Amino acid sequence: MATLPSYVTILFDGFTEDFDPSVERVEMDRGVPKQRVINSKVLAEINCRLLFESKADAASFEAWYFDTIERIGWFDMEHPRTGVTISARFKGGNIGKLVPLIPDFSWCAREVTLEYLR
């Protein structure tokens, strides 16, 4: 399986994590609403920024995105919060806009949403 390239740094500025609890809730005529678990695993999302410390790293990442994971593939990575290896993919195949952090693009970033099964 592919892995997130080592030259990609995940920034914690703007980092958020969320998941769909996969719970069905039914309101009752009287009393407390009933709830039940729909799926044993849930789809979790991580919103973060990926930092590239050179123009070459940004170009290499695009090549990896198009050629290795073919935009929608799963890849292994270390979860930024837990340190556990997870299999993730880019939500909708979207890697966001490349934004320069320095005018010559020697440092740049992309805002992405990663999704994985928890």
N, C-alpha and C positions, 0 to 999 in steps of 0.2 A: 504494500500500500504506500501511497505517496505520503510525504511528511511536509509540514510547513517549513519552508527554507529557514536555515539558521540565521541568515542575515536579516530576517524580518523581526523587528522589535514591536511588541505590543505595548502601547502607551496606556497608562492608567487614567490619564486626563480624559474625562468623559466616559469612562468605563461604566457600563451597566449590565446587569444580568437579570433575566426574567424567564419564566416558563409558564406554559398553559397547564393548569393543574389537572386537566382531563377528568373533570368531575361533572356529573349531571345533577342538577338541582331541580326539584319539583316542589312547587308551592302547594300547600295543603289548604283545604277550606278552613280547617281549624288546626291549631297547634303549630309545631315547629316544622319547617320545610324538610323534606327528605333529601338525602344526598347519597350518591353512590359513585364509586370509582369506575370510570369507563375503560381506561387503558392502564396496564401495569407500568409502562414507561411513558415519560412525557417529553415533549420536544422543548428543549431549553434554548434560549437565545442569548448571545453575548454581543453587545454593541461596543465597539472599541475602535481605536485608530492604529493602523499599521505604519510604523516608521521605517523609512529607507534612508540609509546614511550616505548614499552615493547615487549618481545617475545610473551607474552600472547595476546596482542592486534593484532599482525601480524597473529597469529594462529586463533583468533576469526574472523578477517576479512576474511580469507580464508573460514572458515566455513559459514559465512554469504553469501559470494560470491557463494559457491557451493550449499548450502542448502536453503537459503532464496530467493535470486534472480535467482538462477539456471543459473548463468553465463550471461544470456541475458535479464534478467528482468529489468523493470523500477523501479526507487526508487526516493523518494523525498529527496531533499537536499536544503540547503540555497545557493543561487548563491554567490560565493565568492566576486564578485565585487558589486552587487546591493543589496544583502541581501534578495532578494525576493525568496520565495520557488518555486523551479522548479522540474519537473519530468525529470530525466536524466537516461542514461544507459551508459555502457562502450562500446565504439565503437568496433564493431566486437567481443564483449565479452572479449576483451583483457585487463588484469590488469597489464601487464608489468612484468618485472623482479623484484624480491625482492632484494634490495641492502642494505647491512649493512652500517650504518653510524658510528657505533662503532663495533669493531671486534667481540664482543660477541652477536651481533644482538639485544642488548637491545634497540637500536634505529635503525630503518630501514625505507626504503621508497620504493615506487613504482611510476614509471612514467606512467600516464594514459591519455587517451583521453576520455573525457565525451562528450556526444552529447545530445542535447535537442531541442525541437521545440520552436522557438521564434515567 
